[in-house]
């Protein structure tokens, strides 16, 4: 009875000697594997292009492209392991074969019991490679997720304040190096404490999350937004002069003020923000940059809120 696992394994035999090719094809097929055959490297590459093949068993000495050249192409372009065959004269070494990407090496005349053992060993190696690669992909995915969590605010899905300072330093350095404009917006929700005290922190968190969404939806891919703390947000706008940043802040102010929240059934509430906008001045410190935006923000508060100010 042919084991189904073997039947699912496709093995390609490549040899220009028709008698050996046929004998090997018959033996590998009788061993329970799905088997194809090719008389040249060119034919083998066509079969590889049209089939899912797990193992290629190839002679080294063939007219045209030899088996080592074929092995090199297979390892670069196909998901298959290679066993190479050579005669007893040892024209080619095991090191040569492995250097081209072969998984194993067998000498002619081929002893079929040994060949079967080598096929099983290579299949086990292939399975281990796949399991290792799957584990690496899982680890990379977990690391990427952990990295994202480390720099992301869980409530708003914006970057957090810790990442803001490292990103701001990067953008300031880039602005100075390439002489590009860089602008900063600070946003603060007006009377947010009163909203929290009236409706509770659960509904306050819903407001923060929704404002985070509205900010993300309103920015370009090169811009970055952050939850600065509490009900404050910051936005970095590379290659953007202050007047353009002010227009972004004012547009956001209008978008947010038009949003309706319903903390209680039948209760419709609108939220407003105040914004401070500034453009980076070459030579100033990061602290001075942020403080000027903060000063502009408080001017908006002093002017009655629901406003944007550019300094």
C-alpha positions in Angstrom: 0.0 0.0 0.0 1.4 3.4 -1.0 1.6 5.8 1.9 -0.4 9.0 1.1 2.3 11.2 2.5 4.8 9.7 -0.1 2.2 10.0 -2.9 2.0 13.7 -2.2 5.8 14.1 -2.7 6.8 14.9 -6.3 10.4 13.8 -7.3 12.0 14.7 -10.6 14.8 12.5 -12.0 17.2 14.2 -14.4 19.7 12.1 -16.4 20.7 11.9 -20.1 21.2 8.1 -19.8 17.8 6.7 -20.8 18.3 3.3 -19.2 19.4 4.6 -15.8 16.7 7.3 -16.0 14.0 4.7 -16.5 15.3 2.3 -13.8 15.4 5.1 -11.3 12.0 6.4 -12.3 10.5 2.9 -11.8 12.3 2.4 -8.4 11.2 5.8 -7.0 7.7 5.3 -8.2 7.5 1.8 -6.7 8.8 3.4 -3.4 5.5 5.3 -3.3 6.5 8.7 -4.7 5.0 10.7 -7.5 7.8 10.7 -10.1 8.7 12.7 -13.2 11.7 12.4 -15.5 13.7 14.7 -17.7 16.6 14.0 -20.1 18.2 17.4 -19.8 18.5 20.4 -17.6 16.3 22.4 -20.0 13.5 19.9 -19.8 13.8 19.8 -16.0 13.4 23.6 -15.8 10.2 23.4 -17.8 8.8 20.8 -15.5 9.8 22.8 -12.4 8.1 25.8 -13.9 4.8 23.9 -14.3 4.8 21.6 -11.3 5.2 21.6 -7.5 8.4 19.4 -7.1 9.9 18.7 -3.7 13.1 16.9 -4.8 15.2 16.9 -7.9 17.7 14.0 -8.4 20.1 15.1 -11.1 23.2 13.7 -12.8 26.1 16.2 -12.8 27.6 15.3 -16.2 25.0 16.1 -19.0 25.3 17.8 -22.4 24.4 21.5 -22.4 23.8 22.7 -18.8 25.4 20.4 -16.3 23.8 19.3 -13.0 25.7 21.8 -10.8 24.5 24.7 -13.0 21.0 23.3 -12.8 21.3 22.9 -9.0 22.4 26.6 -8.8 19.3 27.7 -10.8 16.9 25.5 -8.8 18.1 26.9 -5.4 17.8 30.5 -6.7 14.4 30.2 -8.3 12.5 27.1 -7.1 11.3 25.6 -3.8 13.0 22.3 -4.3 15.8 20.3 -2.7 18.5 18.7 -4.9 20.4 15.4 -4.7 23.2 15.3 -7.2 24.8 12.1 -8.7 28.3 11.7 -10.1 30.5 8.8 -11.2 33.2 7.0 -9.2 35.9 9.1 -10.9 35.0 12.0 -8.5 35.3 14.7 -11.1 33.1 16.7 -8.8 33.3 16.9 -5.0 30.7 16.9 -2.3 31.8 20.4 -1.4 31.2 21.6 -5.0 27.7 20.2 -4.9 26.8 21.7 -1.5 28.3 25.0 -2.6 25.8 25.2 -5.4 23.0 24.4 -3.0 22.6 20.6 -3.2 21.1 18.9 -0.1 22.9 15.6 -0.7 25.4 13.8 -3.0 25.4 10.2 -4.3 27.8 8.3 -6.5 27.1 6.0 -9.4 26.4 3.2 -9.8 23.4 4.2 -7.6 22.5 1.7 -4.9 18.8 2.1 -4.6 18.6 1.3 -0.9 21.0 4.1 -0.3 19.1 6.4 -2.6 15.8 5.8 -0.7 17.5 6.6 2.6 18.9 9.8 1.1 15.5 10.8 -0.3 13.9 10.3 3.2 16.8 12.3 4.8 16.3 15.2 2.4 12.5 15.1 2.9 13.1 15.3 6.7 15.5 18.2 6.2 12.9 19.9 4.0 10.2 19.5 6.6 12.6 20.9 9.3 13.4 23.8 7.1 9.7 24.6 6.6 9.0 24.3 10.4 12.0 26.5 11.1 11.0 29.1 8.6 7.4 29.1 9.9 8.8 29.6 13.4 11.0 32.5 12.2 8.0 34.1 10.5 6.0 33.8 13.7 8.8 35.3 15.8 9.3 38.1 13.3 5.6 38.8 13.4 5.6 38.8 17.2 8.6 41.1 17.3 6.9 43.5 14.8 3.7 43.4 16.9 5.6 44.1 20.1 7.5 46.9 18.5 4.2 48.4 17.3 2.7 48.1 20.8 5.7 49.8 22.3 5.2 52.9 20.2 1.4 52.9 19.9 -1.3 54.3 22.2 -3.7 51.5 22.7 -6.8 53.6 22.9 -6.4 55.9 19.9 -4.1 53.7 17.7 -1.9 56.8 17.2 1.8 56.8 18.2 2.5 57.5 21.8 4.4 60.4 23.3 7.6 58.5 23.7 7.7 57.8 20.0 6.8 61.4 19.3 10.1 62.7 20.7 12.3 60.2 18.8 10.4 60.8 15.6 10.5 64.6 16.0 14.3 64.5 16.5 14.5 62.4 13.3 12.3 64.8 11.3 14.2 67.9 12.6 17.5 66.4 11.6 16.1 65.6 8.1 14.7 69.1 7.8 18.1 70.6 8.6 20.0 68.3 6.3 17.8 68.9 3.3 16.6 72.4 4.1 12.9 71.3 4.1 10.2 72.9 6.1 8.8 71.1 9.1 5.6 72.0 11.0 4.0 70.9 14.3 0.4 71.0 15.5 -0.7 70.6 19.1 -4.4 69.8 19.6 -6.3 69.8 22.9 -9.9 68.8 23.4 -11.9 71.7 24.9 -13.6 71.2 28.3 -12.7 67.5 28.2 -12.6 67.2 32.0 -16.2 68.4 32.2 -17.3 65.8 29.6 -15.6 63.0 31.6 -17.1 64.2 34.8 -20.6 64.4 33.3 -20.7 61.2 31.2 -17.9 59.1 32.6 -14.5 57.9 31.5 -15.9 55.1 29.3 -17.6 57.7 27.0 -14.6 60.0 27.3 -12.4 57.2 26.0 -14.9 56.8 23.0 -14.3 60.5 22.2 -10.5 60.1 22.3 -10.6 57.0 20.1 -12.9 58.7 17.6 -10.8 61.8 17.4 -7.7 59.6 16.9 -9.5 58.1 13.9 -10.5 61.5 12.5 -6.9 62.7 12.8 -5.5 59.7 11.0 -8.0 60.0 8.2 -7.1 63.6 7.6 -3.3 63.2 7.2 -1.0 62.4 4.4 1.2 59.2 4.5 4.3 61.3 5.3 2.6 62.9 8.3 2.5 61.3 11.8 0.1 61.8 14.7 0.5 61.1 18.4 -1.5 61.0 21.6 0.7 63.4 23.5 -1.0 62.8 26.8 -4.6 62.8 28.2 -6.7 64.8 25.8 -3.7 66.3 23.9 -2.5 65.2 20.4 0.4 66.2 18.3 1.0 66.0 14.5 4.3 66.3 12.7 4.1 67.5 9.1 7.3 67.1 7.1 7.9 69.3 4.1 5.1 71.6 5.2 5.3 75.3 5.9 3.4 76.9 8.8 0.6 78.4 6.7 -0.1 74.9 5.2 0.0 73.3 8.7 -2.5 76.0 9.9 -4.9 75.0 7.2 -4.6 71.3 8.2 -5.3 72.3 11.9 -8.3 74.4 11.0 -9.7 71.7 8.7 -9.4 69.2 11.6 -11.0 71.6 14.0 -14.0 71.9 11.6 -14.2 68.1 11.1 -14.1 67.3 14.8 -16.6 70.0 15.7 -19.1 68.6 13.2 -18.9 65.1 14.8 -21.8 64.2 17.0 -21.4 62.0 20.1 -24.2 60.3 22.0 -23.1 59.5 25.5 -26.7 59.0 26.6 -29.8 57.9 24.6 -31.3 61.0 22.9 -28.3 63.1 24.0 -26.3 64.6 21.1 -23.1 66.3 22.1 -20.4 68.0 20.0 -16.8 68.3 20.8 -14.4 71.2 19.9 -10.6 71.4 19.9 -8.1 74.2 20.2 -4.9 74.0 18.2 -1.4 75.5 18.2 0.6 75.5 15.0 4.3 76.3 14.5 7.1 75.8 11.9 10.5 74.7 12.9 13.2 77.4 13.0 16.7 76.2 12.1 19.0 76.1 15.1 16.3 76.0 17.8 16.1 73.2 20.3 13.4 70.6 20.2 12.1 72.0 23.5 11.8 75.5 22.0 10.0 74.0 19.0 7.4 72.3 21.2 7.1 75.2 23.6 6.2 77.6 20.8 3.4 75.3 19.6 2.2 75.0 23.2 2.1 78.8 23.4 0.1 79.0 20.2 -2.3 76.4 21.7 -2.9 78.4 24.8 -3.5 81.5 22.7 -6.3 79.6 21.0 -7.7 78.7 24.5 -7.4 82.3 25.6 -9.2 83.4 22.5 -12.3 81.4 23.3 -11.3 77.9 22.2 -12.5 76.1 19.1 -9.7 77.9 17.3 -6.3 77.4 15.7 -3.4 79.8 16.2 -0.1 79.9 14.2 3.0 81.3 15.8 
